[in-house]
């Protein structure tokens, strides 16, 4: 069974562009999008509206840094401190070029830190590359299914 990609993004325009870019990669993985850190944690822990979802971790979490309710760093910290979630790759996908955000993300165990490109074409290409790398090319830990492409 294919693992979904969890996209955590509160900006409607960035969300739409990211979904378009991922669709263009022809990945067979479902993309689950949530709008804030609290909803991301609910998804990961099968709580609230996600209590009946299929069990299992996502192939990758594409995580915005600045989020309402629970920010991206708090979500990252919780993921990487939980033995059941810590092997899930997390890519910080943000507009922040602040060194403190970058350093804190890596200190908390982020797998990659990507600054969102400003240009439309560059944004699409960057997201497509991310999707293919983390959902297809990356080798997950033993015991987890590797996604396939259409």
N, CA, C and O atoms as a MOPAC input file, in Angstrom:
PM7 MOZYME 1SCF
protein

 N      0.83400 1    -1.19300 1     0.00000 1
 C      0.00000 1     0.00000 1     0.00000 1
 C      0.87600 1     1.25300 1     0.00000 1
 O      1.86400 1     1.33200 1     0.73000 1
 N      0.50800 1     2.20600 1    -0.80900 1
 C      1.26400 1     3.45000 1    -0.89300 1
 C      1.02000 1     4.31500 1     0.32700 1
 O     -0.10400 1     4.43500 1     0.81300 1
 N      2.08800 1     4.91100 1     0.80600 1
 C      1.95800 1     5.84400 1     1.91500 1
 C      1.63800 1     7.22700 1     1.36300 1
 O      2.16400 1     7.61400 1     0.32000 1
 N      0.78000 1     7.97400 1     2.05200 1
 C      0.46300 1     9.32400 1     1.56600 1
 C      1.58600 1    10.31800 1     1.86000 1
 O      2.48400 1    10.05200 1     2.66000 1
 N      1.51300 1    11.44700 1     1.20700 1
 C      2.37700 1    12.59000 1     1.49400 1
 C      1.53000 1    13.53200 1     2.34400 1
 O      0.42000 1    13.89100 1     1.95300 1
 N      2.04500 1    13.93100 1     3.49800 1
 C      1.33000 1    14.87700 1     4.35700 1
 C      1.88200 1    16.27000 1     4.09500 1
 O      3.05600 1    16.54300 1     4.34800 1
 N      1.02900 1    17.14000 1     3.58800 1
 C      1.39400 1    18.51700 1     3.27600 1
 C      0.76600 1    19.42800 1     4.32100 1
 O     -0.45600 1    19.47000 1     4.46300 1
 N      1.60500 1    20.15700 1     5.05400 1
 C      1.12900 1    21.05000 1     6.10900 1
 C      1.42600 1    22.47100 1     5.66500 1
 O      2.56600 1    22.93100 1     5.72700 1
 N      0.37900 1    23.16300 1     5.21300 1
 C      0.54800 1    24.50400 1     4.62200 1
 C     -0.68900 1    25.34500 1     4.89900 1
 O     -1.80900 1    24.91600 1     4.62000 1
 N     -0.49300 1    26.54400 1     5.44600 1
 C     -1.62300 1    27.41900 1     5.76300 1
 C     -1.88600 1    28.48400 1     4.70300 1
 O     -2.95700 1    29.09100 1     4.69700 1
 N     -0.93200 1    28.72200 1     3.80800 1
 C     -1.10700 1    29.73600 1     2.77200 1
 C     -1.84600 1    29.11200 1     1.58500 1
 O     -1.31900 1    28.20200 1     0.94500 1
 N     -3.06700 1    29.59200 1     1.28100 1
 C     -3.85800 1    28.97900 1     0.20700 1
 C     -3.15800 1    28.95400 1    -1.15500 1
 O     -3.29800 1    27.98500 1    -1.90100 1
 N     -2.40600 1    30.00800 1    -1.48600 1
 C     -1.71400 1    30.05300 1    -2.78300 1
 C     -0.57400 1    29.03500 1    -2.82400 1
 O     -0.41400 1    28.32100 1    -3.81500 1
 N      0.22000 1    28.96600 1    -1.75000 1
 C      1.30900 1    27.99300 1    -1.70600 1
 C      0.75500 1    26.57000 1    -1.70200 1
 O      1.33500 1    25.67300 1    -2.31400 1
 N     -0.35600 1    26.36500 1    -1.02100 1
 C     -1.00500 1    25.05500 1    -0.99300 1
 C     -1.41300 1    24.64500 1    -2.40800 1
 O     -1.12500 1    23.53100 1    -2.84600 1
 N     -2.07900 1    25.54500 1    -3.11200 1
 C     -2.54400 1    25.24400 1    -4.46600 1
 C     -1.37000 1    24.95200 1    -5.39900 1
 O     -1.41100 1    23.98800 1    -6.16400 1
 N     -0.31900 1    25.78300 1    -5.34000 1
 C      0.85000 1    25.56400 1    -6.19500 1
 C      1.54000 1    24.24300 1    -5.86700 1
 O      1.98500 1    23.53400 1    -6.77000 1
 N      1.63000 1    23.91700 1    -4.60200 1
 C      2.27800 1    22.66500 1    -4.19500 1
 C      1.48600 1    21.46600 1    -4.69600 1
 O      2.06600 1    20.50200 1    -5.19400 1
 N      0.16600 1    21.52100 1    -4.56800 1
 C     -0.67700 1    20.42300 1    -5.05200 1
 C     -0.56800 1    20.26700 1    -6.57200 1
 O     -0.52600 1    19.14500 1    -7.07800 1
 N     -0.52100 1    21.37900 1    -7.29500 1
 C     -0.35400 1    21.33500 1    -8.75100 1
 C      0.98800 1    20.69100 1    -9.10800 1
 O      1.06200 1    19.82000 1    -9.97600 1
 N      2.03700 1    21.13200 1    -8.42800 1
 C      3.37700 1    20.60900 1    -8.71000 1
 C      3.45500 1    19.11200 1    -8.42000 1
 O      4.02400 1    18.35700 1    -9.20900 1
 N      2.88800 1    18.68000 1    -7.29600 1
 C      2.91900 1    17.25200 1    -6.96400 1
 C      2.10400 1    16.43900 1    -7.96500 1
 O      2.48700 1    15.32300 1    -8.31600 1
 N      0.99400 1    16.98700 1    -8.42200 1
 C      0.16800 1    16.28500 1    -9.41100 1
 C      0.93500 1    16.09000 1   -10.71800 1
 O      0.76800 1    15.07500 1   -11.39400 1
 N      1.77400 1    17.05900 1   -11.07000 1
 C      2.53300 1    16.97600 1   -12.32600 1
 C      3.62200 1    15.90500 1   -12.28400 1
 O      4.14400 1    15.52100 1   -13.33100 1
 N      3.97000 1    15.42100 1   -11.10700 1
 C      5.00000 1    14.38200 1   -11.00100 1
 C      4.44200 1    13.00000 1   -11.29200 1
 O      5.19500 1    12.03800 1   -11.44900 1
 N      3.10800 1    12.90000 1   -11.36500 1
 C      2.43800 1    11.61000 1   -11.57700 1
 C      2.70400 1    10.61000 1   -10.46100 1
 O      2.69300 1     9.40300 1   -10.69800 1
 N      2.94200 1    11.09500 1    -9.25800 1
 C      3.08500 1    10.19300 1    -8.12000 1
 C      1.73800 1     9.54700 1    -7.84900 1
 O      0.69200 1    10.18500 1    -7.97100 1
 N      1.77700 1     8.29300 1    -7.48500 1
 C      0.53900 1     7.59100 1    -7.15600 1
 C      0.12400 1     7.85300 1    -5.71000 1
 O     -0.99200 1     7.51400 1    -5.31400 1
 N      1.00000 1     8.44200 1    -4.93600 1
 C      0.71300 1     8.70400 1    -3.52500 1
 C     -0.40200 1     9.73000 1    -3.37500 1
 O     -0.44000 1    10.73400 1    -4.08600 1
 N     -1.30400 1     9.46200 1    -2.44200 1
 C     -2.32400 1    10.45300 1    -2.09500 1
 C     -1.63300 1    11.58700 1    -1.33900 1
 O     -0.71000 1    11.35000 1    -0.56000 1
 N     -2.08600 1    12.82000 1    -1.57600 1
 C     -1.56400 1    13.95800 1    -0.82200 1
 C     -2.65300 1    14.39600 1     0.15200 1
 O     -3.75900 1    14.76100 1    -0.24600 1
 N     -2.31600 1    14.35000 1     1.42500 1
 C     -3.21900 1    14.80400 1     2.48200 1
 C     -2.76300 1    16.20700 1     2.85200 1
 O     -1.61400 1    16.39300 1     3.25400 1
 N     -3.63600 1    17.19600 1     2.72400 1
 C     -3.23700 1    18.55500 1     3.08500 1
 C     -3.99200 1    19.00200 1     4.31900 1
 O     -5.20200 1    18.81100 1     4.44500 1
 N     -3.24100 1    19.59900 1     5.22300 1
 C     -3.79800 1    20.16200 1     6.45000 1
 C     -3.32000 1    21.59600 1     6.57100 1
 O     -2.28700 1    21.96000 1     6.00800 1
 N     -4.07800 1    22.42700 1     7.31600 1
 C     -3.83100 1    23.87600 1     7.32600 1
 C     -3.05400 1    24.41000 1     8.52400 1
 O     -2.66200 1    25.57700 1     8.52700 1
 N     -2.82200 1    23.57800 1     9.54300 1
 C     -2.07800 1    24.07000 1    10.70800 1
 C     -1.39100 1    22.90200 1    11.41500 1
 O     -1.64000 1    21.73400 1    11.11300 1
 N     -0.52100 1    23.25100 1    12.36500 1
 C      0.23700 1    22.23200 1    13.07700 1
 C     -0.61800 1    21.32100 1    13.93800 1
 O     -0.32000 1    20.13400 1    14.06800 1
 N     -1.67200 1    21.85600 1    14.52200 1
 C     -2.55500 1    21.02700 1    15.35100 1
 C     -3.23600 1    19.96300 1    14.50000 1
 O     -3.35400 1    18.81200 1    14.92000 1
 N     -3.68200 1    20.34200 1    13.31100 1
 C     -4.33100 1    19.38500 1    12.41600 1
 C     -3.32300 1    18.33300 1    11.93600 1
 O     -3.67500 1    17.16500 1    11.77100 1
 N     -2.07400 1    18.74500 1    11.71300 1
 C     -1.03400 1    17.79200 1    11.31700 1
 C     -0.83000 1    16.74200 1    12.40400 1
 O     -0.73100 1    15.55000 1    12.11200 1
 N     -0.76900 1    17.18300 1    13.64500 1
 C     -0.59300 1    16.24200 1    14.75400 1
 C     -1.81200 1    15.34000 1    14.90700 1
 O     -1.67500 1    14.15600 1    15.21400 1
 N     -3.00100 1    15.89400 1    14.69500 1
 C     -4.21400 1    15.06500 1    14.73200 1
 C     -4.12500 1    13.97200 1    13.67200 1
 O     -4.47800 1    12.82300 1    13.93500 1
 N     -3.65600 1    14.32100 1    12.47900 1
 C     -3.51100 1    13.32200 1    11.42000 1
 C     -2.49400 1    12.25500 1    11.83900 1
 O     -2.77100 1    11.05800 1    11.76300 1
 N     -1.33700 1    12.69500 1    12.27300 1
 C     -0.26600 1    11.75200 1    12.61900 1
 C     -0.66100 1    10.81300 1    13.75300 1
 O     -0.26400 1     9.64800 1    13.76800 1
 N     -1.44000 1    11.32100 1    14.69900 1
 C     -1.84200 1    10.51400 1    15.86000 1
 C     -3.25400 1     9.94000 1    15.73900 1
 O     -3.80100 1     9.41600 1    16.70900 1
 N     -3.84400 1    10.04100 1    14.53700 1
 C     -5.19800 1     9.49500 1    14.28200 1
 C     -6.20500 1     9.99600 1    15.31400 1
 O     -6.94200 1     9.21400 1    15.91500 1
 N     -6.22200 1    11.30700 1    15.50600 1
 C     -7.14300 1    11.93700 1    16.45500 1
 C     -8.14100 1    12.80100 1    15.71400 1
 O     -7.97400 1    13.09500 1    14.53000 1
 N     -9.19400 1    13.20800 1    16.43400 1
 C    -10.16800 1    14.14700 1    15.88000 1
 C    -10.76600 1    13.61600 1    14.59300 1
 O    -11.18700 1    12.46200 1    14.52400 1
 N    -10.80200 1    14.47100 1    13.56100 1
 C    -11.41000 1    14.06700 1    12.29900 1
 C    -10.62600 1    12.96800 1    11.58500 1
 O    -11.11400 1    12.40500 1    10.60500 1
 N     -9.42400 1    12.65400 1    12.05800 1
 C     -8.59700 1    11.61400 1    11.43900 1
 C     -8.58600 1    10.31300 1    12.24900 1
 O     -7.78200 1     9.42300 1    11.97200 1
 N     -9.46200 1    10.19600 1    13.23800 1
 C     -9.43700 1     9.00900 1    14.09200 1
 C     -9.75200 1     7.72200 1    13.33400 1
 O     -9.35800 1     6.64000 1    13.77000 1
 N    -10.45300 1     7.82000 1    12.21000 1
 C    -10.81900 1     6.62800 1    11.45000 1
 C     -9.96000 1     6.41400 1    10.20500 1
 O    -10.26000 1     5.54300 1     9.38900 1
 N     -8.89600 1     7.19800 1    10.05500 1
 C     -8.05500 1     7.04600 1     8.86600 1
 C     -7.28700 1     5.72600 1     8.93800 1
 O     -7.13800 1     5.13100 1    10.00500 1
 N     -6.80700 1     5.28600 1     7.77900 1
 C     -5.97700 1     4.08200 1     7.73600 1
 C     -4.73500 1     4.30700 1     8.57700 1
 O     -4.13100 1     5.37800 1     8.53900 1
 N     -4.36600 1     3.30400 1     9.32300 1
 C     -3.17500 1     3.40800 1    10.17000 1
 C     -1.92200 1     3.46600 1     9.30600 1
 O     -1.93700 1     3.05000 1     8.14700 1
 N     -0.86100 1     3.97400 1     9.86500 1
 C      0.41100 1     4.04400 1     9.16200 1
 C      0.88800 1     5.47700 1     9.01900 1
 O      0.09800 1     6.42100 1     9.02600 1
 N      2.18600 1     5.61200 1     8.89000 1
 C      2.80500 1     6.92800 1     8.76700 1
 C      2.89200 1     7.36000 1     7.30900 1
 O      2.90600 1     6.52000 1     6.41000 1
 N      2.95000 1     8.67500 1     7.07200 1
 C      3.11700 1     9.16000 1     5.70400 1
 C      4.51000 1     8.84200 1     5.16100 1
 O      5.43800 1     8.56900 1     5.92200 1
 N      4.64200 1     8.88300 1     3.83100 1
 C      5.93900 1     8.68400 1     3.17900 1
 C      6.87500 1     9.83900 1     3.53400 1
 O      8.07800 1     9.64400 1     3.70900 1
 N      6.31000 1    11.03900 1     3.63700 1
 C      7.06400 1    12.24500 1     3.95100 1
 C      6.08100 1    13.30100 1     4.46400 1
 O      4.90800 1    13.31100 1     4.09200 1
 N      6.58200 1    14.17900 1     5.31800 1
 C      5.80300 1    15.33700 1     5.75700 1
 C      6.46700 1    16.57400 1     5.16500 1
 O      7.63300 1    16.85600 1     5.44100 1
 N      5.71300 1    17.30800 1     4.34800 1
 C      6.17600 1    18.60200 1     3.83800 1
 C      5.57900 1    19.64500 1     4.76200 1
 O      4.36900 1    19.87100 1     4.75100 1
 N      6.41500 1    20.27700 1     5.55700 1
 C      5.97400 1    21.05800 1     6.70000 1
 C      6.35700 1    22.52200 1     6.58100 1
 O      7.53800 1    22.85300 1     6.48200 1
 N      5.36500 1    23.39600 1     6.59100 1
 C      5.62700 1    24.83500 1     6.62000 1
 C      6.14100 1    25.18600 1     8.01500 1
 O      5.79600 1    24.51800 1     8.99000 1
 N      6.94100 1    26.20200 1     8.11100 1
 C      7.53100 1    26.60300 1     9.38800 1
 C      6.56600 1    27.44400 1    10.21900 1
 O      6.32700 1    27.16700 1    11.39500 1
 N      6.02900 1    28.45600 1     9.59300 1
 C      5.16400 1    29.39200 1    10.32200 1
 C      3.70600 1    28.99600 1    10.10300 1
 O      3.12700 1    29.24600 1     9.04500 1
 N      3.13200 1    28.37500 1    11.12300 1
 C      1.77200 1    27.84400 1    11.05600 1
 C      0.94500 1    28.35400 1    12.22700 1
 O      1.49300 1    28.66300 1    13.28500 1
 N     -0.37400 1    28.44500 1    12.04700 1
 C     -1.23300 1    28.79200 1    13.18300 1
 C     -1.35900 1    27.61000 1    14.14800 1
 O     -1.08900 1    26.46300 1    13.79300 1
 N     -1.77300 1    27.92000 1    15.36200 1
 C     -2.03200 1    26.95500 1    16.44600 1
 C     -0.75600 1    26.31200 1    16.97200 1
 O     -0.34200 1    26.60000 1    18.09400 1
 N     -0.13000 1    25.45100 1    16.18700 1
 C      1.13100 1    24.80600 1    16.56400 1
 C      2.08800 1    25.04500 1    15.40200 1
 O      1.79500 1    24.65000 1    14.27400 1
 N      3.23400 1    25.69200 1    15.66200 1
 C      4.11900 1    26.01800 1    14.54200 1
 C      4.91000 1    24.80000 1    14.06000 1
 O      4.94300 1    23.75900 1    14.71600 1
 N      5.53700 1    24.95800 1    12.91000 1
 C      6.24800 1    23.85500 1    12.28200 1
 C      7.36400 1    23.27700 1    13.13600 1
 O      7.58500 1    22.06600 1    13.12300 1
 N      8.06700 1    24.11700 1    13.87300 1
 C      9.14000 1    23.61500 1    14.73300 1
 C      8.58600 1    22.73600 1    15.85700 1
 O      9.20100 1    21.73500 1    16.22500 1
 N      7.44000 1    23.10400 1    16.39400 1
 C      6.81600 1    22.28800 1    17.43900 1
 C      6.34900 1    20.94400 1    16.88200 1
 O      6.49000 1    19.91100 1    17.53700 1
 N      5.79600 1    20.96400 1    15.67700 1
 C      5.37300 1    19.71300 1    15.02700 1
 C      6.60000 1    18.83200 1    14.77500 1
 O      6.59000 1    17.63900 1    15.07700 1
 N      7.65100 1    19.43300 1    14.22000 1
 C      8.89000 1    18.70400 1    13.95200 1
 C      9.44100 1    18.07700 1    15.22600 1
 O      9.82000 1    16.90600 1    15.23300 1
 N      9.48400 1    18.84800 1    16.28800 1
 C     10.01700 1    18.34900 1    17.55500 1
 C      9.20500 1    17.15000 1    18.06200 1
 O      9.77300 1    16.16500 1    18.53500 1
 N      7.91200 1    17.23900 1    17.96200 1
 C      7.06600 1    16.15100 1    18.42600 1
 C      7.28400 1    14.89200 1    17.57100 1
 O      7.36200 1    13.78400 1    18.10200 1
 N      7.38000 1    15.06900 1    16.26000 1
 C      7.61400 1    13.92800 1    15.37000 1
 C      8.93600 1    13.24900 1    15.70600 1
 O      8.99200 1    12.02900 1    15.86000 1
 N      9.98400 1    14.03200 1    15.81900 1
 C     11.32000 1    13.46100 1    16.00400 1
 C     11.56100 1    12.93200 1    17.41900 1
 O     12.51700 1    12.19000 1    17.64300 1
 N     10.70800 1    13.30400 1    18.37400 1
 C     10.82500 1    12.77700 1    19.73700 1
 C      9.92300 1    11.57400 1    19.98400 1
 O      9.94200 1    10.99700 1    21.07100 1
 N      9.13800 1    11.19500 1    18.98900 1
 C      8.21900 1    10.07000 1    19.14200 1
 C      8.81000 1     8.84500 1    18.43000 1
 O      9.00400 1     8.87900 1    17.21500 1
 N      9.09500 1     7.77400 1    19.16400 1
 C      9.68800 1     6.58600 1    18.53900 1
 C      8.86100 1     6.01800 1    17.37900 1
 O      9.41400 1     5.39300 1    16.47500 1
 N      7.55100 1     6.23000 1    17.40200 1
 C      6.70200 1     5.70400 1    16.33800 1
 C      6.69400 1     6.59100 1    15.08800 1
 O      6.27300 1     6.15400 1    14.01700 1
 N      7.15600 1     7.82400 1    15.22600 1
 C      7.13100 1     8.77000 1    14.10100 1
 C      8.51900 1     9.21200 1    13.64100 1
 O      8.66800 1     9.71300 1    12.52600 1
 N      9.53300 1     9.03400 1    14.48300 1
 C     10.82300 1     9.66600 1    14.21300 1
 C     11.48900 1     9.23500 1    12.91200 1
 O     12.35900 1     9.95100 1    12.41700 1
 N     11.11700 1     8.10400 1    12.34300 1
 C     11.73000 1     7.70100 1    11.07400 1
 C     11.02600 1     8.31600 1     9.86200 1
 O     11.48700 1     8.15000 1     8.73300 1
 N      9.91400 1     9.02300 1    10.08600 1
 C      9.20900 1     9.67900 1     8.98500 1
 C     10.04100 1    10.87300 1     8.50800 1
 O     10.37300 1    11.74700 1     9.30900 1
 N     10.38300 1    10.92200 1     7.21800 1
 C     11.13100 1    12.07700 1     6.72800 1
 C     10.28300 1    13.35300 1     6.82100 1
 O      9.10400 1    13.36400 1     6.46700 1
 N     10.91300 1    14.41600 1     7.30300 1
 C     10.24400 1    15.71200 1     7.39800 1
 C     11.07000 1    16.72400 1     6.61000 1
 O     12.26800 1    16.89400 1     6.83700 1
 N     10.39300 1    17.39000 1     5.67700 1
 C     11.02600 1    18.44500 1     4.88900 1
 C     10.38800 1    19.76400 1     5.29800 1
 O      9.18700 1    19.96400 1     5.11400 1
 N     11.19000 1    20.65600 1     5.85000 1
 C     10.70400 1    21.98700 1     6.18200 1
 C     10.62400 1    22.76100 1     4.87800 1
 O     11.63400 1    22.97200 1     4.20700 1
 N      9.43300 1    23.17700 1     4.53000 1
 C      9.18200 1    23.88600 1     3.27900 1
 C      8.68700 1    25.27300 1     3.66900 1
 O      7.53100 1    25.44000 1     4.05800 1
 N      9.55900 1    26.26000 1     3.56500 1
 C      9.28600 1    27.55300 1     4.17700 1
 C      9.79800 1    28.71400 1     3.34300 1
 O     10.62500 1    28.53800 1     2.44800 1
 N      9.30500 1    29.88500 1     3.64500 1
 C      9.82600 1    31.09400 1     3.00300 1
 C     10.90200 1    31.74200 1     3.87600 1
 O     11.51200 1    32.73200 1     3.47500 1
 N     11.13500 1    31.18700 1     5.06500 1
 C     12.10400 1    31.76900 1     5.99300 1
 C     13.54200 1    31.42700 1     5.61600 1
 O     13.91100 1    30.26000 1     5.47700 1
 N     14.33600 1    32.47400 1     5.45600 1
 C     15.77200 1    32.31200 1     5.23300 1
 C     16.55000 1    32.63500 1     6.51700 1
 O     17.77400 1    32.76100 1     6.49500 1
 N     15.83000 1    32.76600 1     7.62400 1
 C     16.48700 1    33.12000 1     8.87300 1
 C     17.35500 1    31.97000 1     9.36500 1
 O     16.91200 1    30.82500 1     9.45600 1
 N     18.60200 1    32.30400 1     9.68000 1
 C     19.55900 1    31.29400 1    10.10900 1
 C     19.08200 1    30.55500 1    11.36100 1
 O     19.31100 1    29.35400 1    11.49800 1
 N     18.41500 1    31.27600 1    12.27800 1
 C     17.95100 1    30.63000 1    13.51200 1
 C     16.90900 1    29.55100 1    13.21600 1
 O     16.88500 1    28.51800 1    13.88500 1
 N     16.05100 1    29.77900 1    12.22400 1
 C     15.05700 1    28.77300 1    11.84400 1
 C     15.73400 1    27.55000 1    11.22900 1
 O     15.37800 1    26.41300 1    11.53900 1
 N     16.69800 1    27.79000 1    10.36600 1
 C     17.44700 1    26.71500 1     9.73100 1
 C     18.17800 1    25.87200 1    10.77700 1
 O     18.06800 1    24.64600 1    10.78500 1
 N     18.92000 1    26.53800 1    11.65200 1
 C     19.68700 1    25.82200 1    12.67500 1
 C     18.78500 1    25.05300 1    13.63200 1
 O     19.07500 1    23.90700 1    13.97400 1
 N     17.70200 1    25.67400 1    14.06000 1
 C     16.76600 1    25.00500 1    14.97600 1
 C     16.13000 1    23.78700 1    14.31300 1
 O     15.96500 1    22.74700 1    14.95000 1
 N     15.77400 1    23.91300 1    13.04000 1
 C     15.17500 1    22.79600 1    12.31600 1
 C     16.12200 1    21.60200 1    12.27400 1
 O     15.71400 1    20.47300 1    12.54600 1
 N     17.38000 1    21.84800 1    11.93600 1
 C     18.34000 1    20.74200 1    11.87600 1
 C     18.64200 1    20.18800 1    13.26000 1
 O     18.84500 1    18.98400 1    13.41700 1
 N     18.67300 1    21.04700 1    14.25400 1
 C     18.90600 1    20.57200 1    15.62600 1
 C     17.78000 1    19.63100 1    16.06600 1
 O     18.01500 1    18.67600 1    16.80600 1
 N     16.55900 1    19.90900 1    15.60500 1
 C     15.41200 1    19.07900 1    15.96300 1
 C     15.29900 1    17.82400 1    15.09900 1
 O     14.46100 1    16.96500 1    15.37200 1
 N     16.13100 1    17.70300 1    14.05800 1
 C     16.15700 1    16.47600 1    13.27400 1
 C     15.48700 1    16.52100 1    11.91900 1
 O     15.16700 1    15.47200 1    11.36100 1
 N     15.26300 1    17.72000 1    11.36600 1
 C     14.64100 1    17.81100 1    10.04000 1
 C     15.52200 1    17.08400 1     9.01700 1
 O     16.74700 1    17.08400 1     9.13600 1
 N     14.90200 1    16.47500 1     8.03000 1
 C     15.65100 1    15.76000 1     6.99800 1
 C     16.12000 1    16.68300 1     5.88300 1
 O     17.14000 1    16.42200 1     5.24500 1
 N     15.38000 1    17.75800 1     5.64600 1
 C     15.77300 1    18.74300 1     4.63700 1
 C     15.08600 1    20.06000 1     4.94900 1
 O     13.99400 1    20.08200 1     5.51600 1
 N     15.72800 1    21.15400 1     4.57700 1
 C     15.19200 1    22.49800 1     4.78600 1
 C     15.20000 1    23.17000 1     3.43200 1
 O     16.26400 1    23.43100 1     2.87100 1
 N     14.01400 1    23.45500 1     2.90000 1
 C     13.89000 1    24.01500 1     1.56200 1
 C     13.18600 1    25.36100 1     1.64000 1
 O     12.07300 1    25.46300 1     2.15600 1
 N     13.85100 1    26.39700 1     1.12000 1
 C     13.23500 1    27.71300 1     1.05200 1
 C     12.40400 1    27.75500 1    -0.22700 1
 O     12.89600 1    27.46400 1    -1.31700 1
 N     11.12300 1    28.12600 1    -0.06500 1
 C     10.21400 1    28.16900 1    -1.21200 1
 C     10.72400 1    29.16500 1    -2.24200 1
 O     10.95800 1    30.33000 1    -1.92000 1
 N     10.89800 1    28.71300 1    -3.47400 1
 C     11.29900 1    29.65500 1    -4.53000 1
 C     10.19800 1    30.69300 1    -4.76100 1
 O      9.01100 1    30.39100 1    -4.63200 1
 N     10.59900 1    31.89900 1    -5.09900 1
 C      9.64800 1    32.98200 1    -5.31400 1
 C      8.96000 1    32.86700 1    -6.67300 1
 O      7.75700 1    33.10200 1    -6.78500 1
 N      9.72500 1    32.50300 1    -7.70500 1
 C      9.16500 1    32.41900 1    -9.05400 1
 C      8.26000 1    31.20600 1    -9.21800 1
 O      8.51400 1    30.14900 1    -8.64100 1
 N      7.19500 1    31.36600 1   -10.01500 1
 C      6.21900 1    30.30700 1   -10.23900 1
 C      6.87500 1    29.03900 1   -10.79900 1
 O      6.67900 1    27.95000 1   -10.26100 1
 N      7.65000 1    29.18200 1   -11.87200 1
 C      8.28100 1    28.03000 1   -12.51900 1
 C      9.25300 1    27.33000 1   -11.56200 1
 O      9.26500 1    26.10300 1   -11.47100 1
 N     10.05400 1    28.10700 1   -10.86000 1
 C     11.02100 1    27.54100 1    -9.93000 1
 C     10.31800 1    26.82800 1    -8.77600 1
 O     10.76800 1    25.78200 1    -8.30800 1
 N      9.19900 1    27.41500 1    -8.32400 1
 C      8.42500 1    26.79800 1    -7.24600 1
 C      7.91400 1    25.42800 1    -7.70000 1
 O      8.07700 1    24.43700 1    -6.98800 1
 N      7.29400 1    25.37300 1    -8.88900 1
 C      6.76600 1    24.11300 1    -9.40300 1
 C      7.86200 1    23.06500 1    -9.54900 1
 O      7.68900 1    21.91900 1    -9.13500 1
 N      8.98100 1    23.45600 1   -10.13200 1
 C     10.08100 1    22.51500 1   -10.33700 1
 C     10.65000 1    22.01200 1    -9.00600 1
 O     10.94700 1    20.82600 1    -8.85900 1
 N     10.79600 1    22.91300 1    -8.05400 1
 C     11.32400 1    22.52800 1    -6.75100 1
 C     10.43000 1    21.53000 1    -6.03600 1
 O     10.91900 1    20.55300 1    -5.47000 1
 N      9.12800 1    21.76600 1    -6.05600 1
 C      8.18500 1    20.86500 1    -5.39700 1
 C      8.14700 1    19.51700 1    -6.11200 1
 O      8.07300 1    18.47200 1    -5.46600 1
 N      8.19700 1    19.53700 1    -7.43600 1
 C      8.21700 1    18.27700 1    -8.18400 1
 C      9.43600 1    17.45000 1    -7.79500 1
 O      9.32800 1    16.24500 1    -7.56800 1
 N     10.58500 1    18.09300 1    -7.71800 1
 C     11.80700 1    17.38700 1    -7.32500 1
 C     11.68700 1    16.81700 1    -5.91500 1
 O     12.09000 1    15.68100 1    -5.66100 1
 N     11.13400 1    17.60600 1    -5.00600 1
 C     10.93600 1    17.12700 1    -3.62800 1
 C     10.03500 1    15.89900 1    -3.58900 1
 O     10.34600 1    14.90100 1    -2.93800 1
 N      8.92400 1    15.99000 1    -4.29200 1
 C      7.97400 1    14.88100 1    -4.29000 1
 C      8.59500 1    13.60000 1    -4.80400 1
 O      8.43900 1    12.54400 1    -4.19100 1
 N      9.29200 1    13.67900 1    -5.91500 1
 C      9.91600 1    12.49000 1    -6.49700 1
 C     10.99900 1    11.94800 1    -5.57000 1
 O     11.07300 1    10.74000 1    -5.34500 1
 N     11.83200 1    12.82400 1    -5.03400 1
 C     12.90900 1    12.34200 1    -4.17100 1
 C     12.36800 1    11.62700 1    -2.93800 1
 O     12.73200 1    10.48100 1    -2.67500 1
 N     11.50400 1    12.29500 1    -2.18600 1
 C     11.07600 1    11.73300 1    -0.90500 1
 C     10.04900 1    10.61600 1    -1.03500 1
 O     10.00500 1     9.72800 1    -0.18400 1
 N      9.23200 1    10.63700 1    -2.06600 1
 C      8.20700 1     9.60700 1    -2.19800 1
 C      8.65400 1     8.43000 1    -3.05600 1
 O      8.06700 1     7.35200 1    -2.97300 1
 N      9.69300 1     8.61900 1    -3.88600 1
 C     10.09800 1     7.54900 1    -4.79700 1
 C     11.56400 1     7.15200 1    -4.60700 1
 O     11.85600 1     5.97600 1    -4.39300 1
 N     12.48000 1     8.10300 1    -4.68200 1
 C     13.90400 1     7.78400 1    -4.67900 1
 C     14.46200 1     7.46000 1    -3.29800 1
 O     15.32700 1     6.59400 1    -3.16800 1
 N     13.98100 1     8.13600 1    -2.27800 1
 C     14.49000 1     7.91200 1    -0.93400 1
 C     14.20100 1     6.49300 1    -0.47500 1
 O     13.09500 1     5.98600 1    -0.66300 1
 N     15.19300 1     5.85500 1     0.12300 1
 C     15.00300 1     4.51300 1     0.68300 1
 C     14.49900 1     4.64200 1     2.11100 1
 O     15.22300 1     5.12600 1     2.98100 1
 N     13.26000 1     4.21200 1     2.36500 1
 C     12.72400 1     4.28300 1     3.72200 1
 C     13.34800 1     3.20600 1     4.60600 1
 O     13.96600 1     2.27300 1     4.09400 1
 N     13.19400 1     3.32100 1     5.92800 1
 C     13.72900 1     2.30800 1     6.83300 1
 C     13.11200 1     0.93500 1     6.53400 1
 O     12.01200 1     0.85100 1     5.98700 1
 N     13.82600 1    -0.13700 1     6.89600 1
 C     13.28500 1    -1.47800 1     6.67900 1
 C     11.89900 1    -1.63300 1     7.30800 1
 O     11.62200 1    -1.10100 1     8.38200 1
 N     11.04100 1    -2.37500 1     6.60800 1
 C      9.69900 1    -2.62100 1     7.12400 1
 C      8.66100 1    -1.63600 1     6.62800 1
 O      7.46900 1    -1.82300 1     6.87400 1
 N      9.08600 1    -0.58900 1     5.93400 1
 C      8.11000 1     0.35600 1     5.39800 1
 C      8.07400 1     0.20600 1     3.88800 1
 O      9.10700 1     0.01100 1     3.24800 1
 N      6.88800 1     0.29900 1     3.32900 1
 C      6.70100 1     0.09800 1     1.89100 1
 C      7.23100 1     1.28100 1     1.10700 1
 O      7.01500 1     2.43000 1     1.49100 1
 N      7.92700 1     1.00800 1     0.00800 1
 C      8.41200 1     2.06600 1    -0.87600 1
 C      7.33400 1     2.39700 1    -1.89300 1
 O      6.85300 1     1.50100 1    -2.58800 1
 N      6.93700 1     3.67700 1    -2.00000 1
 C      5.91200 1     4.07100 1    -2.96000 1
 C      6.35200 1     3.84600 1    -4.40700 1
 O      7.54400 1     3.75000 1    -4.69900 1
 N      5.37800 1     3.76500 1    -5.29900 1
 C      5.68000 1     3.62100 1    -6.71800 1
 C      5.02900 1     4.76700 1    -7.48300 1
 O      4.12300 1     5.43000 1    -6.97800 1
 N      5.49400 1     4.98800 1    -8.68800 1
 C      4.93600 1     6.03900 1    -9.54300 1
 C      4.02000 1     5.40900 1   -10.56900 1
 O      4.16300 1     4.24000 1   -10.92500 1
 N      3.07500 1     6.21000 1   -11.03700 1
 C      2.18600 1     5.75900 1   -12.13700 1
 C      2.96300 1     5.67500 1   -13.42900 1
 O      2.40200 1     5.31800 1   -14.46500 1

